[in-house]
Structure formats: C-alpha cells, structure tokens
Amino acid sequence: MPFKKLHADIKEILESLEITTPTLFQSKSIPVIKSGANVFCTAPTGAGKTTTLVLTTLHKLKCEEVGTAPRALVLVENSEKALALHDEFIKLSKYDALRIYACDDREHIELLKSEIFEGVDVLIATPKTMNKLLLLEGINTTQLKIFNIDDAEFLIEKTAYAALMAITQSIHKCQYVLYSDKMHPILKRFESYFMQYAKTISLK
C-alpha cells in the first residue's frame, strides 16, 4: 500500500480527508518516485496524477520547512494552474508546515523575487517566470531535491520548451518527475538532457 509508507503527517491528512485507497496509478507510481529515480508518469485525467505529485513532494521534503531556498519546484502551464495547485498543496499539507508559493505571472517579477527571498519550500511557476527569476538571480536552486512538471503537454510549445531547457541547465543535481496524459515524442527527448535513466509509469 503506497500510502502506508508515506510520512506520518501525510497519512494523518489523508485519513482526515477519508482518502484511504490509492488509485491504480498511485499504487504504481508512488513507490518509484519515492525511490528517487527520474520518472515519466503518463495516465489519463482522473488517474490521480496531481495528488501523486503533491504527496510525493511533501514526502520528499519530510513535511517540514528548512532554510530559505526552494527544495521543490513545480512547473505548470499558466498562473491559473499554479494557483489551483497551490490550493491542492495546502489541502494536503498539515498545519501549513511547508511554505508553498505560487508565482502569479500577472505580478511584477521584482515582487515575486522579494517574496521568494523571504523563504519558500515549494515553488510553483510557469517556465517563463522561472526563467526570468533565474536571469535576475532571484532564486537559489542549490537546495532543489525534486523538480515536477504538471500536465507537461504544454512543453510541446516552443517558448515553454526553450525556457525549460534553460532552467534545467542551471540545476546541478535533482530528481525530475514529469506528468502527462500521453507520452509525446518531444517529451521523450528530455531523456537526452535532464531525464537520464528515467523510468516510465504508464496507465493507458
């Protein structure tokens, strides 16, 4: 049972939300992600990908705030998805133990930079904003433990793809987990760059 070996705080939250049984996708993916491998996760909508992303990230960070630099990064397509994912993290994290920050693209980059500087554990951003923050030296990536990409199909678009490639070049060592409905050939290309030795969990 994948939920059994998760951090005690996570199990407590899941029980309070009456989430007791993992989906088939969660049963297959959570143990592999927890192993620390790079993983391509493909499954249809409704399989539990977003919940898996949140649970495995919380587990990786041991449900506690540490330092000021982000230890988990989640790339999303747009600000709406960033804010929705932020809410999901808050719902599944106990007593707001972790500092979750979603970058809203509509805010000035200097404001985002100053707020992140205050201390963040999980940073949620679009590739464009993340790349801007890196160019402004507004983010320290040396503490990153896990880099998630949610609904990764948006990376097929050239600008997002180029921004991602620039971001990953500034990160030295990190686990990458990419979630999508289907495996697109462009996504598979990442194996040659930052997704080395990646495992694939696929649910048709």
Secondary structure, DSSP 4 states (H G I P E B T S, - for coil): -GGGGS-HHHHHHHHHTT--S--HHHHHHHHHHHTT--EEEE--TTSSHHHHHHHHHHHHTTT---SSS-SEEEE-SSHHHHHHHHHHHHHHSGGG-S-EEE--TTS-HHHHHHHHHT--SEEEE-HHHHHHHHHTT----TT--EEEESSGGGGGSHHHHHHHHHHHHT--S-EEEEEESS--HHHHGGGGTT-TT-EEEE--
